[in-house]
Amino acid sequence: MRTIRIGNPGRGRPSLPCGAGERTVIIASVGTSQSSDSTEAEFKKCMAAANAGADVVADHSFHGDIPAFHARVAAEVDACLSTVSCYEFAGRHPKREWPTLDARRMVDLVAEQAARGVDMMTVHASLTRAEAAHITRNARLIPTTSKGGGIIANYMRLTRRENPYYEHFDYLLDILAGAGVTLSLGTTFRAGSVCDGWDELMAGEMRRMGELVERALARGVPVMVEGLGHAALSAIPTYIRLAKAYCSGVPYRVLPMATDRALGYDHISGAVAASVAVAHGADVVTAMSRAEHIGLPNWEDMEEGIIATRVAVACGELTKLRDFERERQMSRARWAQGCKGDWRMAVYPEGAEKALVQRGRRHDHLIQCGMCGDFCGINAGIAAVKLGPTRLTDD
């Protein structure tokens, strides 16, 4: 298993450890989807995500002044900045222009984004013309769900060329190595339905990713691989085990959904899947919002999704990292104070304190539970301990 560090040295900030033995990295997705979307609103979401505990904000913008937006996020937001370069390419160049553009233009845009201070970049280099032919020739309910993979597939179809990222991968690595940017290998064939399990499409892409990972490592470029979209809980351990095996144990990034039917509550579906994924070795989790499949999330949706993901990650890390110290501190506080927990040990302390103040239950840093009243089980236990075993038996 490998560990990398995420962070562009040019931003003058400490890099973020990621991988074996490290805390799970949480990513928040932002960005404009329609020409009417506001980059100002997306910046507000960046700030909300960072304040809620996101380690990385991933810009998925197609519209607006994207270079200026990246420069502002890099300068003002206390989180690493990630991009998906082909999104800006698609937003900048209408499809009718693609056949007339130089074959390396898509990769040149990677250099542009790297110069803006981007820390990490998702690149869909694993889809080749050979694999693209299989998109419609499979038994899946949903053949493909990746937006970036779809852009690359359309580019190859319209231009009759090879994937530029794959064809010019060495040039791409030179750019990233020179700028200190982490490579995140985007997946085209992650499942879009929990009914579609591991298949030859996934296996073929993982083999290709493994080849690309080896080339990145040889060049000294920090690299992670993406995968695990919609997946039944029972399938998640297998996905992660195979991805680690195919890809030399580099960090594994998930965009998880445990059910396709949580419409309007996808942050819960995502959190359930994330907890299981982290427990089985996932290193990076993209937070899901309740608006995942119903519209562009607002900043409140973003905050809620990040907090749900933090709770999920905390659950999963008890298995992955075996670090129970904060759990012990919370339990000790509850026992010593008679069911009073310590909000400073909460997964999201700011939210715990806010909820307490709203309910008028804040007393220093302790929480007095209001569920059981005079019949509190912990208080009963404390009383029993004070009485001692002989006082609890019949004479």
Beta strands, then each sheet from edge to edge (+ up, - down):
strand 1: 3-6
strand 2: 16-19
strand 3: 25-30
strand 4: 56-59
strand 5: 80-84
strand 6: 120-123
strand 7: 182-185
strand 8: 223-227
strand 9: 252-254
strand 10: 284-286
strand 11: 340-342
strand 12: 362-363
strand 13: 366-368
sheet 1: 1+ 2-
sheet 2: 3+ 4+ 5+ 6+ 7+ 8+ 9+ 10+ 3+
sheet 3: 11+ 13- 12+
end
